[in-house]
Amino acid sequence: MLSRSTIQLLRIPFSYFLMPVYWFALSFAGSINIWKAILVFIILHLLLYPSSNGYNSYMDKDETSIGGLANPLQPTRQLFVVTISMDVLAVLLSCFVSLYFAIGVIFYITCSRLYSYRGVRLKQYPVIGYLTVIANQGALVFWLVWHGVQPEVTASIPWQGLVAASFLIGGFYPITQVYQHEADAKDGVITISMKLGKPGTFIFCGAMYLVAFFILFLYFRQHEMMNMFLVMNLFFLPVIIYFLWWMMQVWKQPENASFKKTMNMNWLASTCTSLAFITIIFLQHRG
């Protein structure tokens, strides 16, 4: 029977914050195999992301708030065993999608472990840690979804989506670090947000989002789908308003870069972004 700490530290609800990349990649796929799409969704959100979160918690043994958890419990050996079991199951299920997909999943697991494992601990390096996250949770996950849901196996890829996904994660990830500078420093970790400072983190994230939107603007214009670009922007309005309001609050008083406000931002951004791309998928396939 799983312990309370193991279930909590897998942080399955945190997968919701990473879900927009799945819908984003799906919106780029012309044809979709619905059964493969469901299987890819399960592998990513119920196995791959939770096992990575769990392993990270097993290594960090956090005593203060972390993404999605205000009061994390202490991990046990059971958490480590469960994460390994979930990794094995993810790889086995990936073989039903394609060999390329399974290789991609193994690569994601390897990078995730190198990111957290204390013998290597890529997360302690601000730039390398940041690039590892945006390359894997952005570009690689976009490719896994786009490739995985195709009716026929293909190695081709829309590069604009690949790059835009990395910039979208690049604008999201530093914001999740902005409230935990002291805890990270105590653990010997220097994050990209710490290097940028709290006000600088907001400027940097805003710039990353602008680049992502510019790439998407070029893509939608090239494919004569500017109506989809407008739909996307409509859903992003609440996110932009909250982001600018929060940024002003932090500039006035750095203490406003709190766990609660970070979670509010994550919930709002993930919900609006997912709804935007789900709407685009619906409009593209309504016939």
C-alpha positions in Angstrom: 0.0 0.0 0.0 1.3 3.4 -0.9 2.2 5.8 1.9 0.6 9.2 2.2 4.0 10.9 1.5 4.6 8.8 -1.7 1.2 9.8 -3.1 1.6 13.4 -2.2 5.2 13.7 -3.6 4.3 12.2 -7.0 2.5 15.6 -7.4 0.1 14.2 -10.0 -2.0 17.5 -10.0 1.2 19.3 -11.1 0.9 17.5 -14.5 -2.0 20.0 -15.1 0.6 22.8 -15.3 2.5 21.0 -18.0 -0.6 19.9 -20.0 -0.7 23.0 -22.4 2.3 21.6 -24.3 0.3 18.4 -25.1 -2.7 20.4 -26.5 -0.3 22.7 -28.3 1.4 19.8 -30.1 -2.0 18.3 -30.8 -3.1 21.5 -32.5 -0.2 21.2 -34.9 -1.1 17.5 -35.9 -3.1 17.4 -39.0 -4.4 13.9 -38.5 -4.8 12.3 -35.0 -5.1 8.7 -34.0 -7.4 9.0 -31.0 -6.2 5.9 -29.2 -2.6 6.9 -29.6 -3.5 10.4 -28.4 -5.1 8.9 -25.2 -2.1 6.6 -24.6 0.4 9.4 -25.1 -1.6 11.6 -22.6 -1.5 8.8 -20.0 2.2 8.1 -20.4 3.1 11.8 -20.1 0.7 13.0 -17.4 0.1 10.0 -15.2 3.6 8.3 -15.4 6.4 10.4 -16.8 5.8 13.8 -15.1 4.8 12.3 -11.7 7.8 9.9 -11.6 10.1 12.9 -12.4 8.5 14.9 -9.6 8.7 12.1 -7.2 12.4 11.4 -7.9 13.2 15.1 -7.6 11.4 15.2 -4.2 13.3 12.0 -3.2 16.6 13.7 -3.9 15.7 17.2 -2.5 13.8 16.2 0.7 12.2 19.6 0.6 11.1 21.2 3.9 9.4 24.3 2.4 6.8 24.8 -0.4 7.5 23.3 -3.8 5.6 23.4 -7.0 2.0 22.5 -6.2 2.6 21.6 -2.5 2.5 24.1 0.3 3.7 21.6 3.0 5.6 18.6 1.4 6.0 15.5 3.5 9.4 13.7 3.8 10.0 11.0 1.2 10.7 7.3 2.0 12.5 4.6 0.1 9.0 3.6 -1.2 8.9 6.8 -3.3 12.1 5.8 -5.1 10.8 2.3 -5.9 7.5 3.7 -7.2 9.2 6.2 -9.5 11.4 3.4 -11.0 8.3 1.3 -11.5 6.5 4.1 -13.2 9.5 4.7 -15.5 9.5 1.1 -16.6 5.8 1.1 -17.2 6.1 4.3 -19.2 8.8 2.8 -21.5 6.8 -0.4 -22.0 3.6 1.4 -22.9 5.7 3.7 -25.2 6.6 0.7 -27.3 2.9 0.5 -28.4 3.2 4.0 -29.8 6.5 3.6 -31.7 10.2 2.7 -31.2 11.1 6.4 -31.8 8.6 7.5 -29.1 10.0 4.9 -26.6 13.6 6.2 -27.3 12.3 9.8 -26.7 10.7 8.7 -23.4 14.0 7.1 -22.2 15.9 10.2 -23.1 13.4 12.3 -21.1 13.8 10.0 -18.1 17.6 10.2 -18.3 17.7 14.0 -18.5 15.2 14.2 -15.6 17.3 12.0 -13.4 20.5 13.9 -14.3 18.7 17.1 -13.4 17.8 15.9 -9.9 20.4 13.2 -9.0 22.8 14.6 -6.4 25.8 13.0 -8.0 25.3 15.2 -11.1 22.5 17.6 -10.2 22.1 19.7 -13.4 19.6 21.8 -11.5 22.3 23.5 -9.5 23.6 25.2 -12.6 21.4 28.1 -13.6 21.8 28.0 -17.4 22.4 24.3 -17.9 19.5 23.5 -15.6 17.2 25.9 -17.4 18.2 24.7 -20.9 17.6 21.0 -19.7 14.1 21.8 -18.6 13.0 23.9 -21.6 14.5 21.4 -24.1 12.8 18.4 -22.5 9.5 19.8 -21.3 9.2 22.0 -24.3 10.8 20.7 -27.6 11.0 17.0 -26.7 7.5 16.7 -25.3 6.1 18.6 -28.3 7.9 16.1 -30.6 6.7 13.1 -28.5 3.1 14.2 -28.8 3.2 15.4 -32.4 5.0 12.2 -33.5 3.0 9.9 -31.1 -0.5 10.8 -32.3 0.2 10.5 -36.0 -1.8 7.7 -37.7 1.5 6.6 -39.5 5.0 6.8 -38.1 6.9 9.8 -39.4 10.2 11.4 -38.4 9.3 14.9 -39.9 8.4 17.7 -37.5 7.0 21.3 -37.8 10.1 23.2 -36.4 8.1 26.3 -35.5 6.1 24.3 -33.0 9.2 22.7 -31.6 10.9 26.1 -31.0 7.8 27.9 -29.8 7.1 25.1 -27.2 10.6 25.6 -25.8 10.1 29.4 -25.5 6.7 28.9 -23.9 8.2 26.6 -21.2 11.1 29.1 -21.1 8.7 31.8 -20.1 6.8 29.6 -17.6 9.6 27.8 -15.7 11.5 30.7 -14.1 8.3 32.1 -12.7 7.8 28.8 -10.7 11.2 29.5 -9.0 10.6 33.1 -8.1 9.3 32.4 -4.5 11.9 29.9 -3.4 15.3 31.7 -3.8 16.2 31.3 -0.2 15.3 27.6 -0.1 17.3 26.9 -3.3 20.3 28.8 -2.0 20.2 26.8 1.2 20.3 23.6 -0.9 23.2 24.8 -2.9 21.1 25.4 -6.1 21.5 28.6 -8.2 18.4 28.9 -10.4 18.0 31.1 -13.5 15.5 33.1 -11.5 18.1 33.8 -8.7 20.6 35.1 -11.3 17.9 37.3 -12.9 16.5 38.6 -9.6 12.8 38.8 -8.9 12.0 41.8 -11.1 14.4 40.5 -13.8 12.6 37.1 -13.8 9.4 38.8 -14.9 11.1 40.8 -17.7 12.9 37.6 -18.9 9.7 35.5 -18.8 7.8 38.3 -20.7 10.5 38.4 -23.3 10.4 34.6 -23.8 6.6 34.7 -24.2 7.0 37.5 -26.8 9.4 35.4 -28.8 7.1 32.4 -28.7 4.2 34.5 -29.8 6.2 36.0 -32.7 7.1 32.5 -33.9 3.5 31.4 -33.7 2.4 34.6 -35.5 4.8 33.7 -38.4 3.5 30.1 -38.4 -0.2 31.0 -38.5 0.3 33.7 -41.1 2.3 31.3 -43.3 -0.6 28.8 -43.1 -3.3 31.5 -43.5 -4.7 30.7 -40.1 -4.6 34.2 -38.5 -8.1 33.6 -37.1 -6.6 30.8 -34.9 -3.8 33.2 -33.8 -6.5 35.7 -32.7 -8.4 32.9 -30.8 -5.2 32.1 -29.0 -4.5 35.7 -28.1 -8.1 36.1 -26.8 -7.6 33.3 -24.2 -4.2 34.7 -23.2 -5.6 38.1 -22.2 -6.4 37.1 -18.5 -2.9 35.6 -18.2 -1.3 38.8 -19.5 -3.4 41.0 -17.2 -2.6 38.9 -14.1 1.1 38.7 -15.1 1.5 42.5 -15.4 -0.5 43.1 -12.2 1.7 40.6 -10.3 4.9 42.0 -11.8 4.0 45.5 -10.5 3.2 44.1 -7.1 6.6 42.4 -6.9 8.4 45.5 -8.1 6.8 47.5 -5.3 7.4 44.8 -2.7 9.6 41.7 -3.5 7.7 39.7 -0.8 4.8 39.5 -3.2 6.7 36.9 -5.1 5.0 34.3 -2.9 4.0 30.6 -3.2 0.3 31.5 -3.3 0.6 34.1 -6.1 2.9 31.7 -8.1 0.3 28.9 -7.9 -2.4 31.4 -8.9 -0.4 32.3 -11.9 0.3 28.6 -12.8 -3.4 27.7 -12.5 -4.5 30.6 -14.6 -1.8 30.3 -17.3 -2.3 26.5 -17.6 -6.1 26.7 -17.8 -6.2 29.6 -20.3 -3.4 28.1 -22.5 -5.0 24.6 -22.5 -8.4 26.1 -23.4 -6.9 28.1 -26.2 -5.3 25.1 -27.9 -8.3 22.8 -27.2 -10.5 25.4 -28.9 -8.1 25.6 -31.9 -8.2 21.8 -32.2 -12.0 21.8 -32.1 -12.2 24.5 -34.8 -9.7 22.7 -37.0 -11.6 19.3 -36.8 -15.2 20.4 -36.7 -15.5 19.6 -40.4 
